[in-house]
Amino acid sequence: MNFKEMGVQTVEPLAVLEGGINGVKFIARTTMNDGQSQLMFMVPPNYDLKTAVLTDEEVLETAVIKHGYGLVDHKPIESVEEYEEYLREINKANK
């Protein structure tokens, strides 16, 4: 996976749900190289940006209010290396 090849400029984690059997689920705002952004639902075990589920603001709000997702304040991730480090960080508690 390479951000540039996928046309991804940044991935900004917005909300996480810890405690899943396979790992932490999270919702992120992905900004593409053309400047457009979209919300994506990332799931373990691979957190693949290519197969992430596109979602909208209402799903983010519902995830936080009804399903226990916690909001996070994280700087935008700008590379695959940073993305992989973030995944290691959020999944430390799951091991």
C-alpha positions in Angstrom: 0.0 0.0 0.0 1.3 3.4 -0.9 -0.6 6.7 -0.2 0.6 8.3 -3.5 -0.5 5.3 -5.6 -3.9 5.4 -4.0 -4.2 9.1 -4.5 -4.4 9.7 -0.7 -2.9 12.8 0.8 -3.8 12.3 4.5 -5.8 10.1 6.8 -7.1 11.9 9.9 -8.5 9.6 12.7 -11.7 11.0 14.2 -13.2 8.3 16.4 -12.2 4.9 17.7 -13.9 1.9 19.2 -11.6 -0.3 21.3 -12.2 -3.7 22.6 -13.0 -5.6 19.4 -11.8 -9.2 19.1 -9.8 -8.5 16.0 -8.7 -5.0 16.9 -9.8 -1.4 17.2 -12.3 0.0 14.6 -12.1 3.6 13.7 -13.5 6.3 11.5 -11.2 8.7 9.7 -11.4 11.6 7.3 -9.4 10.8 4.2 -8.2 13.6 2.0 -7.4 12.7 -1.5 -4.7 14.4 -3.7 -7.4 16.3 -5.5 -8.4 18.0 -2.2 -11.7 16.1 -1.8 -12.3 14.4 1.5 -14.5 11.6 2.7 -15.2 9.7 5.9 -14.1 6.1 6.0 -14.9 3.3 8.4 -11.7 1.2 9.0 -11.9 -2.3 10.3 -9.4 -4.9 11.5 -7.5 -6.9 10.8 -6.0 -5.1 7.7 -7.4 -1.6 7.8 -7.1 -1.4 4.0 -7.9 2.0 2.7 -8.9 0.5 -0.7 -11.7 -1.6 0.9 -12.7 0.8 3.7 -16.4 1.6 3.8 -17.3 5.1 2.8 -19.6 6.8 5.3 -21.1 10.2 6.2 -21.3 12.6 9.1 -24.5 11.1 10.5 -22.7 7.7 10.9 -19.9 9.4 12.7 -22.3 11.1 15.1 -24.3 7.9 15.6 -21.1 5.9 16.3 -20.1 8.3 19.0 -23.6 8.8 20.6 -25.0 5.3 20.4 -22.1 2.8 19.8 -19.4 4.0 22.2 -16.8 5.4 19.8 -14.5 7.9 21.4 -13.6 11.0 19.6 -9.8 11.4 19.1 -7.7 14.4 18.3 -4.9 13.2 16.0 -2.9 15.1 13.5 -3.4 14.0 9.9 -1.3 11.0 8.9 0.7 11.7 5.8 2.4 8.4 4.9 2.0 4.7 5.0 4.7 4.5 7.7 2.8 6.9 10.0 -0.4 5.0 9.3 1.1 1.7 10.3 2.5 3.3 13.4 -0.9 4.6 14.3 -2.4 1.1 13.8 0.2 -0.4 16.2 -0.5 2.3 18.8 -4.3 1.8 18.8 -4.0 -1.9 18.9 -1.5 -2.2 21.8 -4.3 -2.5 24.4 -5.9 -5.3 22.4 -2.9 -7.7 22.7 
